[in-house]
Amino acid sequence: MEDNKEFLRQDNNYRSLKAFQKAECIFDVTFYFAHKFLKTGDRTIDQMIQAARSGKQNLAEGNIDGNTSREMELKLTNVNRASLHELLLDYEDYLRVRGLEQWKYDDPRCIQARKFCKAHLDSAIYREKIKERSDETIANIAITLIHQCDILIRGLIEWKKRDFIKNGGIKEEMYRARKDWQRKNGYYNDTGQGGQDGQSGRNGSTPPHTPH
């Protein structure tokens, strides 16, 4: 099995995932927001940044770990989603306790934010744009990004579940790869049974018995 390519997934480029790109935007926005609008020493600063970081890092780690453990991949992807929901509550709390407005779904500002966030996945754009925005606006932009990222992650989890049901985990894939290698290398004999200890000839037949 050359380089394990027959059973180890090779599509672990997490940076190409829209969910990861969106999570990176959320982290950059949150890093700026927490340091700009929360008072030095407020524990919420670290909590929000860590939640945003977890939302990004676990997605990357889960994607890589998926090469050898589908179960771990699903677990870490779901942890990623939980971290973002924790961050969502922090933004909602910030707006509520300060008497600021959380934009309703049909608010023109929310509609505009959804369109912008859906079209832009480059975190550099957000880092530049938010410098001109108020805390209320940035919080609502972050909330919009989190909701959109959550939708992407839920879709990713469902896809992973379907893939697991269809193809199984790494053990099943290794078993299939091993059997395929044995067939290609003539391991099986005419009855479909492999030779003992892999010592059969290329056609799988056992040597004739030689009388004493």
Z-matrix of the N, CA and C atoms (Angstrom, degrees):
N
C 1 1.465
C 2 1.519 1 108.79
N 3 1.294 2 116.08 1 92.91
C 4 1.457 3 122.02 2 -171.86
C 5 1.518 4 111.36 3 -62.62
N 6 1.356 5 114.87 4 117.76
C 7 1.467 6 122.19 5 176.24
C 8 1.528 7 113.20 6 56.06
N 9 1.320 8 117.26 7 21.12
C 10 1.473 9 122.18 8 178.63
C 11 1.526 10 113.00 9 62.81
N 12 1.322 11 118.36 10 15.68
C 13 1.460 12 120.40 11 -174.26
C 14 1.519 13 112.46 12 -69.18
N 15 1.342 14 116.98 13 -14.99
C 16 1.446 15 118.24 14 -177.88
C 17 1.514 16 112.03 15 -77.26
N 18 1.322 17 117.63 16 -19.24
C 19 1.459 18 117.57 17 179.94
C 20 1.518 19 114.20 18 -135.01
N 21 1.327 20 118.98 19 -16.66
C 22 1.462 21 120.19 20 177.51
C 23 1.522 22 109.89 21 -89.94
N 24 1.322 23 115.95 22 126.00
C 25 1.452 24 121.90 23 -179.15
C 26 1.513 25 111.01 24 -62.30
N 27 1.313 26 117.73 25 143.41
C 28 1.455 27 121.98 26 -179.27
C 29 1.528 28 112.47 27 -114.29
N 30 1.320 29 118.41 28 10.63
C 31 1.471 30 121.66 29 -173.60
C 32 1.524 31 111.63 30 -104.89
N 33 1.339 32 117.15 31 41.39
C 34 1.459 33 119.95 32 -174.27
C 35 1.531 34 112.53 33 -94.41
N 36 1.315 35 117.34 34 34.66
C 37 1.461 36 121.08 35 176.28
C 38 1.524 37 108.57 36 -84.30
N 39 1.330 38 116.00 37 81.89
C 40 1.459 39 120.70 38 -175.03
C 41 1.522 40 112.60 39 -63.58
N 42 1.326 41 117.51 40 -24.32
C 43 1.463 42 119.76 41 -178.53
C 44 1.524 43 112.76 42 -66.73
N 45 1.328 44 116.15 43 -19.73
C 46 1.459 45 119.70 44 178.83
C 47 1.527 46 112.20 45 -84.35
N 48 1.336 47 117.47 46 -9.96
C 49 1.463 48 121.02 47 179.73
C 50 1.526 49 110.10 48 -72.59
N 51 1.321 50 116.63 49 131.13
C 52 1.461 51 120.24 50 177.37
C 53 1.531 52 110.68 51 -61.54
N 54 1.311 53 116.15 52 -35.42
C 55 1.463 54 120.16 53 179.89
C 56 1.522 55 110.60 54 -62.88
N 57 1.331 56 116.86 55 -40.33
C 58 1.467 57 119.88 56 178.49
C 59 1.531 58 110.86 57 -67.41
N 60 1.315 59 116.68 58 -43.32
C 61 1.464 60 120.95 59 179.41
C 62 1.529 61 110.66 60 -61.24
N 63 1.329 62 115.39 61 -40.98
C 64 1.469 63 120.23 62 178.02
C 65 1.530 64 110.20 63 -66.16
N 66 1.333 65 116.60 64 -40.76
C 67 1.466 66 120.99 65 179.33
C 68 1.526 67 110.92 66 -64.36
N 69 1.323 68 117.02 67 -34.97
C 70 1.462 69 120.30 68 177.47
C 71 1.530 70 110.55 69 -66.51
N 72 1.325 71 117.18 70 -38.40
C 73 1.469 72 120.97 71 175.71
C 74 1.525 73 110.11 72 -61.80
N 75 1.324 74 116.70 73 -42.32
C 76 1.467 75 121.72 74 179.64
C 77 1.524 76 110.21 75 -62.19
N 78 1.327 77 116.77 76 -42.90
C 79 1.462 78 119.74 77 179.55
C 80 1.524 79 111.30 78 -61.99
N 81 1.326 80 117.57 79 -46.86
C 82 1.463 81 121.05 80 -177.56
C 83 1.524 82 111.62 81 -64.41
N 84 1.338 83 116.39 82 -41.00
C 85 1.467 84 120.43 83 177.77
C 86 1.531 85 110.07 84 -64.14
N 87 1.321 86 116.29 85 -43.31
C 88 1.464 87 121.17 86 -178.04
C 89 1.524 88 111.64 87 -67.23
N 90 1.314 89 117.02 88 -40.31
C 91 1.469 90 120.60 89 178.80
C 92 1.533 91 110.12 90 -58.81
N 93 1.319 92 116.29 91 -44.38
C 94 1.469 93 120.39 92 178.54
C 95 1.529 94 111.25 93 -67.24
N 96 1.326 95 115.80 94 -47.17
C 97 1.463 96 121.73 95 -175.93
C 98 1.530 97 111.12 96 -60.03
N 99 1.325 98 116.52 97 -49.16
C 100 1.467 99 121.21 98 -175.43
C 101 1.528 100 111.47 99 -62.62
N 102 1.314 101 117.09 100 -41.65
C 103 1.463 102 120.26 101 -179.29
C 104 1.529 103 112.84 102 -77.74
N 105 1.330 104 116.28 103 -25.22
C 106 1.461 105 120.20 104 -177.91
C 107 1.521 106 112.50 105 -83.37
N 108 1.332 107 118.20 106 -41.36
C 109 1.453 108 120.75 107 -168.54
C 110 1.533 109 115.35 108 -112.28
N 111 1.312 110 117.46 109 -11.48
C 112 1.461 111 119.60 110 177.14
C 113 1.529 112 109.57 111 -101.17
N 114 1.317 113 116.07 112 146.06
C 115 1.455 114 120.72 113 -176.42
C 116 1.518 115 111.15 114 -72.03
N 117 1.325 116 115.21 115 143.68
C 118 1.466 117 120.83 116 177.00
C 119 1.526 118 110.12 117 -56.35
N 120 1.306 119 116.80 118 131.98
C 121 1.454 120 121.15 119 -177.91
C 122 1.517 121 113.60 120 96.87
N 123 1.334 122 117.10 121 -13.36
C 124 1.464 123 121.22 122 177.88
C 125 1.527 124 108.40 123 -69.77
N 126 1.320 125 117.02 124 122.12
C 127 1.462 126 120.91 125 -177.57
C 128 1.524 127 112.39 126 -64.77
N 129 1.329 128 115.24 127 -19.13
C 130 1.465 129 118.81 128 179.18
C 131 1.526 130 111.46 129 -62.99
N 132 1.323 131 116.94 130 -27.43
C 133 1.469 132 119.93 131 179.00
C 134 1.523 133 110.03 132 -57.97
N 135 1.326 134 115.67 133 -54.49
C 136 1.467 135 119.86 134 -179.86
C 137 1.523 136 111.71 135 -64.61
N 138 1.320 137 116.83 136 -37.83
C 139 1.460 138 120.46 137 -178.54
C 140 1.528 139 111.41 138 -63.71
N 141 1.332 140 116.10 139 -44.48
C 142 1.462 141 119.33 140 -179.45
C 143 1.522 142 111.44 141 -68.15
N 144 1.324 143 116.19 142 -42.87
C 145 1.464 144 119.26 143 -179.28
C 146 1.524 145 110.86 144 -66.12
N 147 1.339 146 117.23 145 -40.21
C 148 1.460 147 120.04 146 179.08
C 149 1.523 148 111.91 147 -66.74
N 150 1.336 149 116.58 148 -37.40
C 151 1.469 150 119.87 149 178.14
C 152 1.527 151 109.81 150 -65.67
N 153 1.341 152 116.28 151 -42.31
C 154 1.463 153 120.28 152 178.67
C 155 1.526 154 110.61 153 -65.79
N 156 1.331 155 115.83 154 -39.59
C 157 1.465 156 120.20 155 178.79
C 158 1.529 157 110.98 156 -65.13
N 159 1.336 158 116.22 157 -44.00
C 160 1.464 159 120.40 158 178.86
C 161 1.525 160 110.17 159 -61.55
N 162 1.334 161 116.06 160 -38.63
C 163 1.459 162 120.10 161 179.49
C 164 1.513 163 112.66 162 -61.11
N 165 1.315 164 116.30 163 -27.72
C 166 1.466 165 121.29 164 179.27
C 167 1.527 166 111.67 165 -92.08
N 168 1.322 167 116.65 166 -49.29
C 169 1.461 168 120.83 167 -173.41
C 170 1.531 169 112.81 168 -65.60
N 171 1.329 170 117.04 169 -41.07
C 172 1.467 171 119.52 170 -178.38
C 173 1.516 172 111.85 171 -66.57
N 174 1.322 173 116.21 172 -28.79
C 175 1.463 174 119.44 173 177.15
C 176 1.525 175 110.05 174 -67.90
N 177 1.339 176 115.48 175 -41.83
C 178 1.464 177 120.07 176 178.08
C 179 1.533 178 110.56 177 -67.39
N 180 1.332 179 116.88 178 -47.67
C 181 1.460 180 121.03 179 -178.24
C 182 1.522 181 111.37 180 -62.84
N 183 1.338 182 115.82 181 -41.51
C 184 1.457 183 119.19 182 179.36
C 185 1.517 184 112.12 183 -63.91
N 186 1.322 185 116.17 184 -38.18
C 187 1.461 186 119.83 185 179.97
C 188 1.523 187 111.17 186 -65.06
N 189 1.337 188 116.88 187 -39.79
C 190 1.462 189 120.88 188 179.31
C 191 1.530 190 110.71 189 -72.77
N 192 1.349 191 116.58 190 -44.42
C 193 1.470 192 120.02 191 -179.71
C 194 1.521 193 111.88 192 -63.99
N 195 1.331 194 116.52 193 -20.99
C 196 1.455 195 120.15 194 179.02
C 197 1.511 196 113.37 195 -62.36
N 198 1.353 197 117.10 196 -15.78
C 199 1.461 198 120.11 197 176.23
C 200 1.514 199 111.90 198 -62.80
N 201 1.326 200 116.56 199 -31.67
C 202 1.465 201 119.82 200 -176.41
C 203 1.517 202 114.05 201 -122.96
N 204 1.333 203 118.04 202 -10.53
C 205 1.461 204 119.97 203 -178.69
C 206 1.519 205 110.49 204 -150.35
N 207 1.323 206 116.37 205 103.03
C 208 1.464 207 120.66 206 177.91
C 209 1.532 208 109.89 207 -65.74
N 210 1.343 209 116.05 208 -35.95
C 211 1.460 210 120.39 209 -179.69
C 212 1.530 211 110.77 210 -62.08
N 213 1.327 212 117.07 211 -45.45
C 214 1.460 213 121.41 212 179.32
C 215 1.527 214 110.51 213 -65.55
N 216 1.322 215 116.26 214 -36.72
C 217 1.465 216 120.37 215 179.20
C 218 1.528 217 110.53 216 -61.26
N 219 1.315 218 116.65 217 -46.35
C 220 1.463 219 120.77 218 179.13
C 221 1.524 220 111.24 219 -65.09
N 222 1.319 221 115.86 220 -40.57
C 223 1.459 222 120.40 221 -178.99
C 224 1.523 223 111.29 222 -62.62
N 225 1.330 224 117.12 223 -48.48
C 226 1.460 225 121.04 224 -178.07
C 227 1.519 226 111.81 225 -68.84
N 228 1.324 227 117.24 226 -34.28
C 229 1.461 228 120.13 227 177.41
C 230 1.518 229 110.32 228 -65.57
N 231 1.325 230 116.48 229 -37.12
C 232 1.459 231 120.01 230 178.18
C 233 1.532 232 111.07 231 -72.49
N 234 1.341 233 117.47 232 -34.40
C 235 1.469 234 121.15 233 174.62
C 236 1.523 235 109.32 234 -61.54
N 237 1.316 236 115.56 235 -40.08
C 238 1.459 237 121.46 236 176.54
C 239 1.525 238 110.98 237 -56.56
N 240 1.300 239 115.77 238 -44.91
C 241 1.469 240 120.68 239 -179.33
C 242 1.522 241 110.65 240 -66.50
N 243 1.319 242 117.54 241 -40.66
C 244 1.465 243 121.31 242 179.41
C 245 1.526 244 110.97 243 -63.75
N 246 1.334 245 117.22 244 -38.69
C 247 1.462 246 121.09 245 179.40
C 248 1.525 247 110.84 246 -63.76
N 249 1.307 248 116.81 247 -40.38
C 250 1.461 249 120.29 248 -179.96
C 251 1.528 250 111.46 249 -67.88
N 252 1.321 251 116.94 250 -33.34
C 253 1.468 252 119.42 251 177.12
C 254 1.528 253 110.36 252 -70.20
N 255 1.320 254 117.05 253 -33.97
C 256 1.458 255 120.71 254 174.64
C 257 1.537 256 109.80 255 -62.40
N 258 1.323 257 115.87 256 -42.63
C 259 1.461 258 121.52 257 178.32
C 260 1.527 259 110.77 258 -65.69
N 261 1.329 260 116.45 259 -38.95
C 262 1.463 261 120.99 260 178.28
C 263 1.522 262 111.05 261 -57.77
N 264 1.315 263 116.43 262 -43.66
C 265 1.469 264 120.60 263 178.92
C 266 1.523 265 111.34 264 -63.43
N 267 1.336 266 117.34 265 -36.86
C 268 1.467 267 120.10 266 178.41
C 269 1.522 268 111.24 267 -62.73
N 270 1.314 269 116.37 268 -42.85
C 271 1.474 270 119.37 269 178.27
C 272 1.531 271 111.11 270 -66.25
N 273 1.325 272 116.64 271 -41.49
C 274 1.463 273 119.87 272 178.84
C 275 1.521 274 110.98 273 -64.54
N 276 1.330 275 116.29 274 -40.25
C 277 1.466 276 120.48 275 177.46
C 278 1.524 277 110.77 276 -63.28
N 279 1.309 278 116.68 277 -42.06
C 280 1.465 279 121.16 278 -180.00
C 281 1.527 280 110.42 279 -57.14
N 282 1.306 281 116.13 280 -47.33
C 283 1.465 282 120.14 281 -178.78
C 284 1.525 283 111.00 282 -66.73
N 285 1.320 284 117.51 283 -44.96
C 286 1.460 285 121.71 284 -174.24
C 287 1.523 286 112.43 285 -64.95
N 288 1.326 287 117.79 286 -49.29
C 289 1.467 288 119.95 287 -174.09
C 290 1.531 289 112.10 288 -72.33
N 291 1.297 290 117.49 289 -16.21
C 292 1.467 291 120.63 290 178.94
C 293 1.517 292 112.93 291 -102.14
N 294 1.324 293 115.57 292 4.37
C 295 1.456 294 120.08 293 178.02
C 296 1.516 295 113.21 294 71.16
N 297 1.321 296 117.31 295 22.50
C 298 1.457 297 121.55 296 177.79
C 299 1.527 298 109.67 297 -91.12
N 300 1.301 299 116.14 298 164.55
C 301 1.463 300 120.92 299 -172.87
C 302 1.519 301 112.03 300 -96.15
N 303 1.332 302 115.09 301 130.78
C 304 1.459 303 119.77 302 168.42
C 305 1.517 304 107.11 303 -95.19
N 306 1.299 305 116.25 304 117.78
C 307 1.452 306 120.81 305 -172.62
C 308 1.526 307 111.75 306 -61.77
N 309 1.328 308 115.32 307 135.04
C 310 1.458 309 120.91 308 175.83
C 311 1.523 310 109.44 309 -74.76
N 312 1.319 311 115.04 310 161.33
C 313 1.464 312 120.58 311 -173.40
C 314 1.522 313 112.22 312 -58.94
N 315 1.358 314 116.49 313 -37.52
C 316 1.470 315 119.65 314 -177.15
C 317 1.521 316 113.04 315 -94.15
N 318 1.318 317 117.58 316 7.10
C 319 1.460 318 121.41 317 175.38
C 320 1.531 319 108.63 318 -66.25
N 321 1.344 320 118.37 319 132.55
C 322 1.470 321 120.74 320 -179.85
C 323 1.524 322 112.76 321 -53.37
N 324 1.331 323 117.59 322 -35.00
C 325 1.462 324 120.39 323 178.69
C 326 1.529 325 111.07 324 -67.03
N 327 1.320 326 116.26 325 -38.14
C 328 1.464 327 120.63 326 178.33
C 329 1.529 328 110.50 327 -68.86
N 330 1.314 329 116.05 328 -40.46
C 331 1.468 330 120.44 329 178.02
C 332 1.526 331 110.53 330 -61.30
N 333 1.341 332 115.47 331 -44.43
C 334 1.455 333 120.21 332 178.73
C 335 1.535 334 110.98 333 -64.04
N 336 1.329 335 115.86 334 -41.08
C 337 1.471 336 119.87 335 179.34
C 338 1.521 337 110.93 336 -64.04
N 339 1.321 338 117.78 337 -41.81
C 340 1.463 339 121.10 338 179.50
C 341 1.522 340 110.80 339 -61.59
N 342 1.324 341 116.86 340 -43.08
C 343 1.466 342 120.61 341 -179.74
C 344 1.524 343 110.76 342 -64.22
N 345 1.334 344 116.05 343 -44.01
C 346 1.456 345 120.20 344 -179.23
C 347 1.530 346 111.04 345 -64.98
N 348 1.318 347 116.09 346 -47.31
C 349 1.468 348 120.45 347 -177.26
C 350 1.520 349 112.10 348 -66.76
N 351 1.320 350 116.41 349 -32.48
C 352 1.454 351 119.93 350 178.77
C 353 1.524 352 110.70 351 -69.52
N 354 1.332 353 116.08 352 -33.05
C 355 1.466 354 120.74 353 -175.32
C 356 1.521 355 113.64 354 -86.60
N 357 1.328 356 117.74 355 -17.54
C 358 1.468 357 120.59 356 -173.90
C 359 1.532 358 111.49 357 -122.32
N 360 1.329 359 115.06 358 123.01
C 361 1.461 360 121.33 359 179.92
C 362 1.529 361 111.97 360 -118.63
N 363 1.335 362 116.86 361 5.02
C 364 1.459 363 121.59 362 179.85
C 365 1.523 364 109.08 363 -90.81
N 366 1.322 365 116.65 364 114.82
C 367 1.461 366 120.37 365 -176.05
C 368 1.524 367 112.57 366 -62.28
N 369 1.334 368 118.07 367 -25.22
C 370 1.465 369 121.52 368 179.94
C 371 1.524 370 111.25 369 -61.77
N 372 1.313 371 116.81 370 -33.97
C 373 1.470 372 120.90 371 179.23
C 374 1.519 373 110.05 372 -64.04
N 375 1.317 374 117.35 373 -42.50
C 376 1.466 375 121.23 374 -179.69
C 377 1.525 376 110.97 375 -68.72
N 378 1.323 377 116.06 376 -40.90
C 379 1.468 378 118.75 377 179.30
C 380 1.526 379 111.41 378 -59.19
N 381 1.311 380 116.20 379 -33.37
C 382 1.459 381 120.29 380 179.76
C 383 1.524 382 111.76 381 -79.99
N 384 1.330 383 116.84 382 -45.55
C 385 1.467 384 121.31 383 -174.27
C 386 1.523 385 113.33 384 -68.36
N 387 1.337 386 117.86 385 -37.90
C 388 1.468 387 119.46 386 -173.14
C 389 1.527 388 112.62 387 -70.52
N 390 1.323 389 117.95 388 -15.21
C 391 1.462 390 120.15 389 178.53
C 392 1.528 391 111.54 390 -62.96
N 393 1.324 392 116.62 391 -21.89
C 394 1.458 393 121.82 392 -177.26
C 395 1.526 394 111.87 393 -100.65
N 396 1.340 395 117.75 394 5.30
C 397 1.458 396 120.33 395 -172.90
C 398 1.531 397 111.32 396 -111.16
N 399 1.352 398 114.33 397 157.52
C 400 1.465 399 121.02 398 177.91
C 401 1.521 400 110.19 399 -79.78
N 402 1.341 401 117.01 400 168.65
C 403 1.462 402 120.61 401 178.19
C 404 1.523 403 111.09 402 -62.26
N 405 1.338 404 116.81 403 -37.82
C 406 1.466 405 119.62 404 178.88
C 407 1.522 406 111.05 405 -62.32
N 408 1.316 407 116.50 406 -45.01
C 409 1.461 408 120.54 407 -179.03
C 410 1.525 409 111.31 408 -65.92
N 411 1.331 410 116.82 409 -44.80
C 412 1.467 411 119.84 410 -178.76
C 413 1.527 412 110.64 411 -64.18
N 414 1.328 413 116.72 412 -40.93
C 415 1.465 414 119.87 413 179.00
C 416 1.522 415 110.77 414 -61.28
N 417 1.322 416 116.42 415 -40.99
C 418 1.464 417 120.01 416 179.43
C 419 1.523 418 111.94 417 -70.02
N 420 1.311 419 117.02 418 -34.43
C 421 1.471 420 120.30 419 175.02
C 422 1.530 421 109.34 420 -64.59
N 423 1.333 422 116.51 421 -43.96
C 424 1.464 423 120.36 422 178.75
C 425 1.528 424 110.95 423 -61.43
N 426 1.321 425 116.37 424 -42.19
C 427 1.462 426 120.57 425 178.66
C 428 1.528 427 110.44 426 -61.02
N 429 1.328 428 116.21 427 -41.73
C 430 1.462 429 120.93 428 177.95
C 431 1.525 430 110.97 429 -62.05
N 432 1.323 431 116.34 430 -45.67
C 433 1.463 432 120.63 431 178.64
C 434 1.531 433 111.85 432 -60.93
N 435 1.324 434 116.07 433 -41.30
C 436 1.468 435 120.34 434 -179.12
C 437 1.523 436 110.92 435 -63.99
N 438 1.334 437 117.02 436 -43.79
C 439 1.469 438 120.08 437 178.56
C 440 1.530 439 110.93 438 -62.19
N 441 1.318 440 116.71 439 -42.33
C 442 1.463 441 119.68 440 179.70
C 443 1.522 442 111.44 441 -66.91
N 444 1.329 443 116.31 442 -39.91
C 445 1.461 444 120.08 443 178.34
C 446 1.524 445 110.88 444 -65.68
N 447 1.322 446 116.78 445 -37.65
C 448 1.464 447 121.25 446 179.18
C 449 1.523 448 110.93 447 -61.79
N 450 1.332 449 116.44 448 -39.92
C 451 1.463 450 120.32 449 177.76
C 452 1.528 451 110.38 450 -62.92
N 453 1.330 452 116.16 451 -43.40
C 454 1.462 453 120.42 452 179.00
C 455 1.524 454 111.44 453 -63.67
N 456 1.325 455 116.74 454 -40.90
C 457 1.467 456 120.50 455 -178.68
C 458 1.523 457 111.12 456 -68.50
N 459 1.336 458 116.55 457 -40.74
C 460 1.466 459 119.38 458 177.35
C 461 1.524 460 110.73 459 -60.48
N 462 1.330 461 116.72 460 -41.46
C 463 1.460 462 120.14 461 176.98
C 464 1.523 463 111.44 462 -64.14
N 465 1.330 464 116.36 463 -38.32
C 466 1.458 465 121.23 464 178.47
C 467 1.523 466 111.41 465 -64.84
N 468 1.325 467 116.39 466 -41.79
C 469 1.463 468 120.68 467 179.21
C 470 1.524 469 110.86 468 -64.04
N 471 1.323 470 116.84 469 -43.65
C 472 1.468 471 120.34 470 179.71
C 473 1.518 472 110.83 471 -63.64
N 474 1.345 473 116.04 472 -39.33
C 475 1.467 474 119.10 473 178.00
C 476 1.516 475 110.39 474 -63.90
N 477 1.328 476 117.13 475 -42.25
C 478 1.456 477 121.46 476 179.85
C 479 1.530 478 110.87 477 -63.61
N 480 1.328 479 116.68 478 -38.74
C 481 1.462 480 120.61 479 178.31
C 482 1.529 481 110.41 480 -63.35
N 483 1.330 482 116.37 481 -45.81
C 484 1.465 483 119.92 482 179.70
C 485 1.524 484 111.16 483 -63.68
N 486 1.325 485 116.02 484 -39.52
C 487 1.467 486 120.32 485 178.98
C 488 1.531 487 110.59 486 -64.15
N 489 1.343 488 116.29 487 -39.29
C 490 1.465 489 119.74 488 179.45
C 491 1.520 490 110.58 489 -66.45
N 492 1.336 491 116.99 490 -43.06
C 493 1.470 492 120.74 491 179.45
C 494 1.526 493 110.32 492 -61.67
N 495 1.323 494 116.51 493 -39.72
C 496 1.461 495 121.14 494 -177.08
C 497 1.523 496 112.35 495 -75.45
N 498 1.329 497 117.12 496 -45.61
C 499 1.464 498 121.08 497 -171.61
C 500 1.520 499 114.99 498 -108.81
N 501 1.344 500 116.93 499 -12.34
C 502 1.454 501 119.84 500 -178.35
C 503 1.516 502 111.58 501 77.52
N 504 1.327 503 115.30 502 -169.28
C 505 1.454 504 121.08 503 -179.30
C 506 1.518 505 112.05 504 -96.26
N 507 1.307 506 115.27 505 -168.00
C 508 1.468 507 120.38 506 -175.75
C 509 1.526 508 112.01 507 -63.71
N 510 1.345 509 118.83 508 -34.53
C 511 1.455 510 120.76 509 -179.88
C 512 1.517 511 111.29 510 -63.41
N 513 1.359 512 115.03 511 -43.20
C 514 1.464 513 118.46 512 178.65
C 515 1.528 514 110.71 513 -64.44
N 516 1.311 515 116.64 514 -40.50
C 517 1.459 516 119.81 515 -178.78
C 518 1.526 517 111.09 516 -67.85
N 519 1.333 518 117.01 517 -38.20
C 520 1.465 519 120.40 518 177.11
C 521 1.523 520 110.53 519 -64.89
N 522 1.333 521 116.76 520 -39.85
C 523 1.462 522 120.91 521 179.38
C 524 1.534 523 110.23 522 -63.16
N 525 1.350 524 115.94 523 -45.97
C 526 1.460 525 119.13 524 179.30
C 527 1.523 526 111.25 525 -62.84
N 528 1.335 527 116.20 526 -41.04
C 529 1.463 528 120.12 527 -179.91
C 530 1.524 529 111.25 528 -64.09
N 531 1.345 530 116.51 529 -40.86
C 532 1.465 531 120.02 530 179.85
C 533 1.523 532 111.22 531 -64.59
N 534 1.350 533 116.41 532 -44.60
C 535 1.466 534 120.52 533 179.30
C 536 1.525 535 110.96 534 -63.47
N 537 1.323 536 116.05 535 -39.06
C 538 1.456 537 119.78 536 179.53
C 539 1.526 538 110.34 537 -64.89
N 540 1.347 539 116.44 538 -40.95
C 541 1.465 540 120.57 539 177.85
C 542 1.513 541 110.93 540 -62.73
N 543 1.328 542 116.94 541 -40.54
C 544 1.458 543 120.69 542 179.95
C 545 1.526 544 111.22 543 -64.57
N 546 1.331 545 116.45 544 -40.24
C 547 1.467 546 119.64 545 178.84
C 548 1.525 547 110.57 546 -65.19
N 549 1.331 548 116.43 547 -44.13
C 550 1.463 549 120.65 548 -177.94
C 551 1.526 550 111.83 549 -65.29
N 552 1.309 551 117.05 550 -28.04
C 553 1.459 552 121.21 551 -176.82
C 554 1.526 553 112.76 552 -101.49
N 555 1.336 554 116.75 553 18.66
C 556 1.452 555 120.57 554 174.13
C 557 1.508 556 114.07 555 64.55
N 558 1.314 557 118.20 556 32.31
C 559 1.459 558 121.50 557 -176.58
C 560 1.517 559 112.01 558 -71.41
N 561 1.345 560 117.44 559 -30.54
C 562 1.463 561 120.56 560 -174.19
C 563 1.525 562 111.48 561 -87.21
N 564 1.373 563 115.65 562 145.80
C 565 1.460 564 120.12 563 175.85
C 566 1.525 565 109.96 564 -91.36
N 567 1.307 566 116.13 565 -172.37
C 568 1.458 567 120.29 566 -174.69
C 569 1.515 568 113.01 567 -63.22
N 570 1.317 569 118.03 568 -23.11
C 571 1.460 570 120.60 569 -179.33
C 572 1.511 571 111.40 570 -89.10
N 573 1.325 572 116.94 571 -1.45
C 574 1.459 573 120.31 572 -179.51
C 575 1.505 574 112.78 573 87.90
N 576 1.349 575 117.43 574 4.52
C 577 1.457 576 121.76 575 -179.92
C 578 1.520 577 110.56 576 -98.75
N 579 1.324 578 115.92 577 140.70
C 580 1.461 579 119.82 578 177.70
C 581 1.514 580 110.74 579 -75.82
N 582 1.309 581 116.76 580 151.98
C 583 1.454 582 120.79 581 176.90
C 584 1.511 583 111.21 582 -67.72
N 585 1.308 584 116.98 583 154.67
C 586 1.455 585 121.04 584 -178.61
C 587 1.517 586 110.89 585 -65.07
N 588 1.340 587 115.75 586 130.29
C 589 1.463 588 122.38 587 176.65
C 590 1.522 589 112.12 588 56.91
N 591 1.340 590 115.08 589 24.33
C 592 1.461 591 118.74 590 177.00
C 593 1.512 592 113.39 591 68.38
N 594 1.357 593 118.57 592 22.74
C 595 1.459 594 121.15 593 -174.79
C 596 1.514 595 113.21 594 -98.22
N 597 1.333 596 117.98 595 6.36
C 598 1.461 597 119.46 596 -178.66
C 599 1.514 598 109.81 597 -73.41
N 600 1.338 599 116.49 598 162.91
C 601 1.456 600 120.79 599 177.11
C 602 1.502 601 110.50 600 -71.07
N 603 1.338 602 117.93 601 -177.59
C 604 1.455 603 120.77 602 -175.69
C 605 1.518 604 111.13 603 -63.70
N 606 1.341 605 117.25 604 -28.19
C 607 1.453 606 118.59 605 177.62
C 608 1.516 607 112.01 606 -91.31
N 609 1.338 608 117.26 607 4.25
C 610 1.456 609 120.93 608 175.52
C 611 1.503 610 114.04 609 81.20
N 612 1.348 611 119.76 610 -0.73
C 613 1.461 612 120.47 611 -176.75
C 614 1.513 613 110.39 612 -78.69
N 615 1.316 614 115.81 613 150.20
C 616 1.466 615 120.61 614 178.39
C 617 1.516 616 108.74 615 -90.85
N 618 1.318 617 118.16 616 151.45
C 619 1.481 618 120.34 617 -179.07
C 620 1.528 619 110.14 618 -67.52
N 621 1.364 620 117.55 619 148.66
C 622 1.473 621 120.28 620 -179.81
C 623 1.514 622 111.49 621 -65.16
N 624 1.367 623 115.75 622 153.34
C 625 1.459 624 120.88 623 179.69
C 626 1.539 625 109.90 624 -76.46
N 627 1.300 626 116.12 625 130.45
C 628 1.449 627 120.76 626 179.57
C 629 1.521 628 110.68 627 -103.18
N 630 1.353 629 118.16 628 116.68
C 631 1.479 630 119.35 629 -176.92
C 632 1.523 631 109.93 630 -70.28
N 633 1.340 632 115.87 631 150.92
C 634 1.473 633 122.80 632 177.75
C 635 1.515 634 109.86 633 -80.76
